[in-house]
Amino acid sequence: MTTETISKPTKSYDSYAKAELQKSRKSLREKGKTNKDIKRIEKTMLEKNILTHDQASEYLDWMDQAGEPLSKKVNEINRLKNLIGRQDDQLDRLTDDLKDSKEQAEFCRKQINHYLALVNILTRGS
């Protein structure tokens, strides 16, 4: 292949590339990215030699998440632990209430059986 066969991009290639660029940007906007985010994504594409907007976006999201302060993650973990603890306490109270209700129902059943037995004894004699 000689150097003469490699030429400047054609107009059709330029229009195709522009269309793909616009399509990628539109896709990012639909995913909630702002123009500022898109500029950052495209800068990252150039700096890190990333080929697609989606890959660069995922990379930046991953880097942003990795860069969150540990204290923020610890606070979230503690918040979730407290929530789980409160739910466990509530489940324990409900379980106790259910046991109490079951015991009360059993007591009532025994009382009814005693009354029925008493009624049977009293009605036999008459």
MITOR-701385 format. One line per field, with one value per atom (N, C-alpha, C): residue number from 1; z negated, y, x; residue in one letter; atom name. Coordinates in Angstrom, 3 decimals, m for minus. Each point is the difference from the previous one (the first is absolute). Example, Ala and Ser with C-alpha at 12.3 -4.5 7.8 and 13.67 -1.06 7.14 Angstrom:
i <- [1, 1, 1, 2, 2, 2];
up <- [m7.800, 0.000, 0.000, 0.720, m0.060, m0.730];
north <- [m5.690, 1.190, 1.200, 1.050, 1.190, 1.090];
east <- [13.190, m0.890, 0.900, m0.350, 0.820, m0.770];
aa <- [A, A, A, S, S, S];
at <- [N, CA, C, N, CA, C];
This chain:
i <- [1, 1, 1, 2, 2, 2, 3, 3, 3, 4, 4, 4, 5, 5, 5, 6, 6, 6, 7, 7, 7, 8, 8, 8, 9, 9, 9, 10, 10, 10, 11, 11, 11, 12, 12, 12, 13, 13, 13, 14, 14, 14, 15, 15, 15, 16, 16, 16, 17, 17, 17, 18, 18, 18, 19, 19, 19, 20, 20, 20, 21, 21, 21, 22, 22, 22, 23, 23, 23, 24, 24, 24, 25, 25, 25, 26, 26, 26, 27, 27, 27, 28, 28, 28, 29, 29, 29, 30, 30, 30, 31, 31, 31, 32, 32, 32, 33, 33, 33, 34, 34, 34, 35, 35, 35, 36, 36, 36, 37, 37, 37, 38, 38, 38, 39, 39, 39, 40, 40, 40, 41, 41, 41, 42, 42, 42, 43, 43, 43, 44, 44, 44, 45, 45, 45, 46, 46, 46, 47, 47, 47, 48, 48, 48, 49, 49, 49, 50, 50, 50, 51, 51, 51, 52, 52, 52, 53, 53, 53, 54, 54, 54, 55, 55, 55, 56, 56, 56, 57, 57, 57, 58, 58, 58, 59, 59, 59, 60, 60, 60, 61, 61, 61, 62, 62, 62, 63, 63, 63, 64, 64, 64, 65, 65, 65, 66, 66, 66, 67, 67, 67, 68, 68, 68, 69, 69, 69, 70, 70, 70, 71, 71, 71, 72, 72, 72, 73, 73, 73, 74, 74, 74, 75, 75, 75, 76, 76, 76, 77, 77, 77, 78, 78, 78, 79, 79, 79, 80, 80, 80, 81, 81, 81, 82, 82, 82, 83, 83, 83, 84, 84, 84, 85, 85, 85, 86, 86, 86, 87, 87, 87, 88, 88, 88, 89, 89, 89, 90, 90, 90, 91, 91, 91, 92, 92, 92, 93, 93, 93, 94, 94, 94, 95, 95, 95, 96, 96, 96, 97, 97, 97, 98, 98, 98, 99, 99, 99, 100, 100, 100, 101, 101, 101, 102, 102, 102, 103, 103, 103, 104, 104, 104, 105, 105, 105, 106, 106, 106, 107, 107, 107, 108, 108, 108, 109, 109, 109, 110, 110, 110, 111, 111, 111, 112, 112, 112, 113, 113, 113, 114, 114, 114, 115, 115, 115, 116, 116, 116, 117, 117, 117, 118, 118, 118, 119, 119, 119, 120, 120, 120, 121, 121, 121, 122, 122, 122, 123, 123, 123, 124, 124, 124, 125, 125, 125, 126, 126, 126];
up <- [0.000, 0.000, 0.000, 0.845, 0.081, m0.765, m0.212, m0.759, 0.784, 1.319, 0.772, m0.225, m0.404, m0.188, m1.300, m0.923, m1.241, 0.211, m0.076, 0.249, m1.198, 0.095, m1.044, m0.062, m1.200, m0.088, 1.001, 0.553, 0.980, m0.708, 0.782, m0.557, m0.591, 0.651, m0.515, m1.329, m0.134, m1.274, m1.085, 0.329, m0.963, m0.476, 0.928, m0.396, m0.831, 0.350, m0.787, m1.425, m0.122, m1.308, m0.841, 0.633, m0.725, m0.468, 0.854, m0.357, m1.178, 0.026, m1.099, m1.293, 0.107, m1.158, m0.619, 0.849, m0.489, m0.621, 0.609, m0.519, m1.380, m0.152, m1.294, m1.065, 0.370, m0.952, m0.408, 0.961, m0.280, m0.957, 0.237, m0.869, m1.428, m0.138, m1.335, m0.684, 0.757, m0.573, m0.473, 0.783, m0.381, m1.284, m0.272, m1.226, m1.159, 0.246, m1.075, m0.088, 0.984, m0.018, 0.479, m0.607, 0.387, 1.046, 0.586, 0.964, m0.655, m1.258, m0.736, m0.141, m0.304, m0.100, 1.333, 1.079, 1.327, 0.368, m0.329, 0.260, m0.781, m1.245, m0.832, 0.581, 0.486, 0.605, 1.239, 0.848, 1.237, m0.295, m1.022, m0.404, m0.464, m0.772, m0.482, 1.151, 0.998, 1.178, 0.655, 0.121, 0.630, m0.887, m1.297, m0.908, m0.211, m0.058, m0.329, 1.215, 1.184, 1.235, m0.081, m0.493, m0.092, 1.260, 0.623, 1.315, m0.003, m1.022, 0.036, m1.186, 0.218, m1.060, m1.181, 0.290, m1.067, m0.879, 0.631, m0.774, m0.872, 0.551, m0.761, m1.138, 0.253, m1.035, m1.144, 0.337, m1.014, m0.789, 0.708, m0.659, m1.012, 0.416, m0.900, m1.175, 0.261, m1.093, m1.019, 0.502, m0.870, m0.795, 0.672, m0.679, m1.045, 0.334, m0.952, m1.229, 0.231, m1.112, m0.861, 0.644, m0.740, m0.791, 0.481, m0.655, m1.120, m0.270, m1.092, m1.307, m0.896, m1.281, m0.765, m0.651, m0.765, m1.096, m0.577, m1.077, 0.496, 1.247, 0.566, 0.109, 0.434, 0.119, m1.380, m0.972, m1.357, m0.594, 0.225, m0.499, 0.593, 1.280, 0.654, m0.579, m0.237, m0.590, m1.395, m0.791, m1.352, 0.037, 0.945, 0.134, 0.310, 0.905, 0.355, m1.170, m0.761, m1.176, m1.010, m0.221, m0.929, 0.480, 1.297, 0.569, m0.196, 0.257, m0.175, m1.467, m0.898, m1.432, m0.440, 0.497, m0.344, 0.534, 1.213, 0.572, m0.797, m0.441, m0.826, m1.316, m0.625, m1.245, 0.213, 1.106, 0.294, 0.230, 0.716, 0.219, m1.324, m0.914, m1.314, m0.757, 0.039, m0.690, 0.615, 1.332, 0.661, m0.314, m0.070, m0.338, m1.422, m0.920, m1.378, m0.067, 0.717, 0.029, 0.547, 1.033, 0.593, m0.991, m0.725, m1.009, m1.085, m0.447, m1.016, 0.507, 1.233, 0.585, 0.093, 0.353, 0.098, m1.384, m1.010, m1.360, m0.476, 0.314, m0.382, 0.696, 1.276, 0.740, m0.601, m0.369, m0.604, m1.357, m0.778, m1.294, 0.210, 0.977, 0.294, 0.449, 0.826, 0.466, m1.188, m0.938, m1.180, m0.852, m0.160, m0.779, 0.631, 1.309, 0.707, m0.186, 0.105, m0.195, m1.417, m0.996, m1.381, m0.156, 0.588, m0.065, 0.688, 1.155, 0.707, m0.836, m0.631, m0.849, m1.167, m0.591, m1.111, 0.452, 1.185, 0.550, 0.217, 0.518, 0.230, m1.308, m1.020, m1.305, m0.563, 0.069, m0.566, 0.775, 1.309, 0.784, m0.112, m0.340, m0.159, m1.236, m0.988, m1.250, 0.057, 0.964, m0.028, 0.802];
north <- [m1.166, 1.166, 1.232, 0.895, 1.220, 1.114, 1.050, 1.122, 0.727, m0.163, 0.673, m0.600, m1.272, m0.632, 0.447, 0.501, 0.506, 1.479, 0.345, 1.390, 0.570, 1.257, 0.645, m0.661, 0.031, m0.583, 0.657, m0.818, 0.518, 0.695, 0.734, 0.707, m0.976, m1.131, m0.970, m0.587, m0.205, m0.496, 1.052, 1.246, 1.091, 0.076, m0.080, 0.091, m1.221, m1.176, m1.208, 0.167, 0.485, 0.183, 1.011, 1.084, 1.009, m0.583, m0.790, m0.614, m0.963, m0.782, m0.932, 0.749, 1.099, 0.827, 0.548, 0.525, 0.544, m1.101, m1.174, m1.132, m0.417, m0.042, m0.362, 1.043, 1.265, 1.071, m0.043, m0.251, m0.077, m1.154, m1.118, m1.166, 0.322, 0.722, 0.385, 0.943, 0.947, 0.929, m0.754, m1.003, m0.804, m0.780, m0.261, m0.699, 0.973, 1.283, 0.982, 0.779, m0.152, 0.729, 1.432, 0.930, 1.407, 0.300, 1.209, 0.394, 0.009, 0.412, m0.002, m1.432, m0.934, m1.411, m0.508, 0.374, m0.475, 0.539, 1.264, 0.549, m0.772, m0.316, m0.773, m1.397, m0.606, m1.333, 0.036, 0.998, 0.088, 0.307, 0.797, 0.271, m1.298, m0.801, m1.277, m0.959, 0.034, m0.854, 0.297, 1.282, 0.390, m0.347, 0.270, m0.231, m1.477, m0.815, m1.419, m0.912, 0.588, m0.778, m0.972, 0.513, m0.790, 0.282, m1.051, 0.139, 0.489, m0.351, 0.376, 0.884, 0.777, 0.864, m0.835, m1.106, m0.832, m0.584, m0.459, m0.550, 1.081, 1.177, 1.101, 0.411, 0.013, 0.349, m1.012, m1.276, m1.052, 0.109, 0.281, 0.164, 1.147, 1.137, 1.153, m0.272, m0.660, m0.349, m0.886, m0.958, m0.903, 0.768, 0.896, 0.796, 0.923, 0.596, 0.879, m0.775, m1.199, m0.821, m0.431, m0.356, m0.414, 1.165, 1.214, 1.175, 0.559, m0.616, 0.479, m0.174, 0.960, m0.129, m1.224, m0.649, m1.196, 0.316, 1.194, 0.365, 0.020, 0.406, 0.013, m1.424, m0.927, m1.396, m0.599, 0.329, m0.508, 0.534, 1.287, 0.577, m0.703, m0.316, m0.697, m1.410, m0.667, m1.344, 0.069, 0.986, 0.149, 0.312, 0.845, 0.324, m1.266, m0.826, m1.236, m0.979, m0.071, m0.872, 0.434, 1.314, 0.513, m0.320, 0.159, m0.318, m1.477, m0.859, m1.439, m0.318, 0.653, m0.206, 0.392, 1.157, 0.436, m0.982, m0.510, m0.969, m1.300, m0.427, m1.203, 0.185, 1.181, 0.285, m0.052, 0.592, m0.004, m1.429, m0.802, m1.402, m0.759, 0.281, m0.649, 0.377, 1.300, 0.444, m0.662, m0.058, m0.631, m1.486, m0.650, m1.422, m0.212, 0.868, m0.093, 0.228, 1.013, 0.262, m1.193, m0.620, m1.166, m1.161, m0.194, m1.061, 0.277, 1.272, 0.371, m0.253, 0.367, m0.210, m1.482, m0.790, m1.446, m0.577, 0.475, m0.479, 0.422, 1.219, 0.464, m0.821, m0.292, m0.808, m1.405, m0.565, m1.332, 0.013, 1.060, 0.140, 0.086, 0.814, 0.135, m1.325, m0.743, m1.304, m0.941, 0.003, m0.862, 0.423, 1.306, 0.498, m0.437, 0.131, m0.406, m1.495, m0.800, m1.451, m0.311, 0.733, m0.213, 0.368, 1.127, 0.408, m1.016, m0.501, m1.013, m1.274, m0.382, m1.196, 0.233, 1.175, 0.332, 0.002, 0.569, 0.015, m1.430, m0.870, m1.406, m0.695, 0.260, m0.636, 0.499, 1.285, 0.568, m0.422, m0.143, m0.385, m1.486, m0.818, m1.439, m0.275, 0.797, m0.218, 0.421, 0.773, 0.461, m0.824];
east <- [0.852, m0.852, 0.900, m0.303, 0.801, m0.686, 0.734, m0.559, m1.074, m0.008, m1.028, m1.387, m0.056, m1.311, m0.661, 0.788, m0.577, m0.282, m1.242, m0.359, m0.744, m0.325, m0.779, m1.370, m0.615, m1.348, m0.939, m0.837, m0.952, m1.143, m0.745, m1.144, m1.006, m0.192, m0.971, 0.476, 1.331, 0.528, m0.177, 0.273, m0.168, m1.449, m0.927, m1.405, m0.405, 0.549, m0.272, 0.546, 1.241, 0.625, m0.774, m0.433, m0.779, m1.329, m0.622, m1.278, 0.178, 1.071, 0.276, 0.291, 0.738, 0.311, m1.293, m0.866, m1.272, m0.866, 0.021, m0.775, 0.511, 1.320, 0.582, m0.327, 0.109, m0.311, m1.476, m0.871, m1.433, m0.281, 0.654, m0.167, 0.422, 1.105, 0.467, m0.989, m0.542, m0.990, m1.237, m0.402, m1.157, 0.264, 1.265, 0.380, 0.213, m0.283, 0.070, 1.300, 0.870, 1.266, m0.217, 0.718, m0.086, 1.071, m0.072, 1.038, 1.374, 0.051, 1.268, 0.529, m0.904, 0.392, 0.538, m0.678, 0.399, 1.377, 0.281, 1.337, 1.053, m0.320, 0.934, 0.211, m1.078, 0.086, 0.888, m0.218, 0.787, 1.463, 0.264, 1.384, 0.662, m0.749, 0.520, 0.246, m0.871, 0.192, 1.353, 0.310, 1.267, 1.195, m0.115, 1.121, 0.298, m1.048, 0.165, m0.131, m0.133, m0.154, m1.185, m1.110, m1.230, m0.812, m0.502, m0.611, m1.440, m0.776, m1.416, m0.377, m1.039, m0.513, m0.504, m0.680, m0.549, 1.102, 1.081, 1.111, 0.638, 0.179, 0.595, m0.931, m1.291, m0.972, 0.047, 0.029, 0.077, 1.305, 1.095, 1.295, m0.070, m0.535, m0.082, m0.940, m1.111, m0.913, 0.713, 0.767, 0.742, 1.053, 0.703, 1.031, m0.635, m1.140, m0.679, m0.444, m0.518, m0.463, 1.189, 1.093, 1.189, 0.576, m0.241, 0.554, m0.840, m1.168, m0.835, 0.757, m0.126, 0.691, m0.480, 0.932, m0.324, m1.014, 0.114, m0.923, m1.447, m0.204, m1.353, m0.534, 0.851, m0.412, m0.257, 0.855, m0.166, m1.299, m0.280, m1.247, m1.209, 0.053, m1.110, m0.151, 1.115, m0.047, m0.606, 0.427, m0.554, m1.490, m0.401, m1.416, m0.810, 0.525, m0.695, m0.021, 1.103, 0.025, m1.054, m0.105, m1.013, m1.406, m0.227, m1.304, m0.326, 0.959, m0.207, m0.251, 0.746, m0.205, m1.398, m0.487, m1.357, m1.040, 0.233, m0.943, 0.022, 1.195, 0.087, m0.755, 0.168, m0.716, m1.506, m0.445, m1.434, m0.497, 0.798, m0.387, m0.079, 0.959, m0.035, m1.269, m0.353, m1.225, m1.234, m0.037, m1.147, m0.073, 1.149, 0.044, m0.502, 0.444, m0.480, m1.504, m0.479, m1.442, m0.768, 0.556, m0.650, m0.032, 1.106, 0.038, m1.026, m0.069, m0.989, m1.408, m0.268, m1.329, m0.319, 1.003, m0.202, m0.294, 0.745, m0.238, m1.392, m0.404, m1.337, m1.077, 0.211, m0.970, m0.082, 1.134, 0.021, m0.724, 0.228, m0.683, m1.516, m0.419, m1.437, m0.588, 0.727, m0.479, m0.196, 0.952, m0.118, m1.195, m0.179, m1.130, m1.329, m0.092, m1.224, m0.244, 1.072, m0.152, m0.481, 0.546, m0.440, m1.480, m0.416, m1.403, m0.900, 0.442, m0.799, m0.122, 1.106, m0.048, m0.945, 0.054, m0.887, m1.458, m0.253, m1.352, m0.469, 0.840, m0.368, m0.333, 0.804, m0.240, m1.325, m0.241, m1.210, m1.246, 0.113, m1.190, m0.308, 0.959, m0.269, m0.826, 0.206, m0.702, m1.453, m0.417, m1.376, m0.911];
aa <- [M, M, M, T, T, T, T, T, T, E, E, E, T, T, T, I, I, I, S, S, S, K, K, K, P, P, P, T, T, T, K, K, K, S, S, S, Y, Y, Y, D, D, D, S, S, S, Y, Y, Y, A, A, A, K, K, K, A, A, A, E, E, E, L, L, L, Q, Q, Q, K, K, K, S, S, S, R, R, R, K, K, K, S, S, S, L, L, L, R, R, R, E, E, E, K, K, K, G, G, G, K, K, K, T, T, T, N, N, N, K, K, K, D, D, D, I, I, I, K, K, K, R, R, R, I, I, I, E, E, E, K, K, K, T, T, T, M, M, M, L, L, L, E, E, E, K, K, K, N, N, N, I, I, I, L, L, L, T, T, T, H, H, H, D, D, D, Q, Q, Q, A, A, A, S, S, S, E, E, E, Y, Y, Y, L, L, L, D, D, D, W, W, W, M, M, M, D, D, D, Q, Q, Q, A, A, A, G, G, G, E, E, E, P, P, P, L, L, L, S, S, S, K, K, K, K, K, K, V, V, V, N, N, N, E, E, E, I, I, I, N, N, N, R, R, R, L, L, L, K, K, K, N, N, N, L, L, L, I, I, I, G, G, G, R, R, R, Q, Q, Q, D, D, D, D, D, D, Q, Q, Q, L, L, L, D, D, D, R, R, R, L, L, L, T, T, T, D, D, D, D, D, D, L, L, L, K, K, K, D, D, D, S, S, S, K, K, K, E, E, E, Q, Q, Q, A, A, A, E, E, E, F, F, F, C, C, C, R, R, R, K, K, K, Q, Q, Q, I, I, I, N, N, N, H, H, H, Y, Y, Y, L, L, L, A, A, A, L, L, L, V, V, V, N, N, N, I, I, I, L, L, L, T, T, T, R, R, R, G, G, G, S, S, S];
at <- [N, CA, C, N, CA, C, N, CA, C, N, CA, C, N, CA, C, N, CA, C, N, CA, C, N, CA, C, N, CA, C, N, CA, C, N, CA, C, N, CA, C, N, CA, C, N, CA, C, N, CA, C, N, CA, C, N, CA, C, N, CA, C, N, CA, C, N, CA, C, N, CA, C, N, CA, C, N, CA, C, N, CA, C, N, CA, C, N, CA, C, N, CA, C, N, CA, C, N, CA, C, N, CA, C, N, CA, C, N, CA, C, N, CA, C, N, CA, C, N, CA, C, N, CA, C, N, CA, C, N, CA, C, N, CA, C, N, CA, C, N, CA, C, N, CA, C, N, CA, C, N, CA, C, N, CA, C, N, CA, C, N, CA, C, N, CA, C, N, CA, C, N, CA, C, N, CA, C, N, CA, C, N, CA, C, N, CA, C, N, CA, C, N, CA, C, N, CA, C, N, CA, C, N, CA, C, N, CA, C, N, CA, C, N, CA, C, N, CA, C, N, CA, C, N, CA, C, N, CA, C, N, CA, C, N, CA, C, N, CA, C, N, CA, C, N, CA, C, N, CA, C, N, CA, C, N, CA, C, N, CA, C, N, CA, C, N, CA, C, N, CA, C, N, CA, C, N, CA, C, N, CA, C, N, CA, C, N, CA, C, N, CA, C, N, CA, C, N, CA, C, N, CA, C, N, CA, C, N, CA, C, N, CA, C, N, CA, C, N, CA, C, N, CA, C, N, CA, C, N, CA, C, N, CA, C, N, CA, C, N, CA, C, N, CA, C, N, CA, C, N, CA, C, N, CA, C, N, CA, C, N, CA, C, N, CA, C, N, CA, C, N, CA, C, N, CA, C, N, CA, C, N, CA, C, N, CA, C, N, CA, C, N, CA, C, N, CA, C, N, CA, C, N, CA, C, N, CA, C, N, CA, C, N, CA, C, N, CA, C, N, CA, C, N, CA, C, N, CA, C, N, CA, C, N, CA, C, N, CA, C];
